[in-house]
Amino acid sequence: TQLLEQSPQFLSIQEGENLTVYCNSSSVFSSLQWYRQEPGEGPVLLVTVVTGGEVKKLKRLTFQFGDARKDSSLHITAAQPGDTGLYLCAGDGTSYGKLTFGQGTILTVHP
Amino acid sequence: GAVVSQHPSWVICKSGTSVKIECRSLDFQATTMFWYRQFPKQSLMLMATSNEGSKATYEQGVEKDKFLINHASLTLSTLTVTSAHPEDSSFYICSASLLEGRSYNEQFFGPGTRLTVL
C-alpha cells in the first residue's frame, strides 16, 4: 500500500507571508498532482509534475518533484486571502489511474 | 477542457430511500471514473473505480451492495446509495481520468454532491 504523508495539516498565516507544503513517500510515483479545494466544491487541478527534479511555476505558486519521484513540495510566495483552501497532493503509483492522496493541508490566509 | 459535472449538487432524503448521483465528463471521454467520499476538513477517500462496460472495483470496507455503481458509457457513471441512513450523509465527489494523448494520468473532479439523510 502506498502512502503519501502531507504536512503540515493546518497552516494559518498572515497575508504576504510565504509558506511551503510537503508531500513525502517511500514509494515512487509516475506523476504527482496538486489540487486546491474550496468548501462545498470539488478539487481543482493546479499542476501535474512528471519528471524527477521538475520545477513548475504557476504565478506565485512553485511546485517541485523530487529527483527520486518520491516527494513533492508546493511553495506559495506572498500569500493572499484568496489562496485560502484545502490543498491536496496525489500520486499516481502502481495501480494505474488510481491516485494516492495526502491527508491535505488546510491553509488560512488572514488579511 | 476536461470538465466534469455532477448532479445533483445537493440532496436531502429520508432514511431508507435510495439516491442516485450522476457524474458526466462533458468534453472528453473518460478512460476511468472514480467515486470518492469526503468528510469535513479531511482528504478524499476512494470508494470505487469504475470502467465503462465492466463491474466497478470497490475499495476495502466499501459495501458494493450499498453503493451501486453503473458506468454506462465513456462519459457517464452513476452512484446509487441504496437504503440510505444518516451515517451515509457526506460529500460525494466523482472524478474522470483523462488519458488520451497523454503519457500520464490526470483526474478531473466534479463539483461534488452533498447528501443529507434525515
Interface residues (C-beta under 8 A of the other chain):
Chain A: Q6 S30 S31 Q33 Y35 G40 E41 G42 P43 V44 L45 T48 V50 L86 L88 A90 D92 Y96 G97 K98 L99 F101 G102 Q103 G104 I106
Chain B: A2 V4 Q6 T31 T32 F34 K41 Q42 S43 L44 L46 T49 F91 I93 S95 S97 L99 S103 Y104 N105 E106 Q107 F108 F109 G110 P111 G112 R114
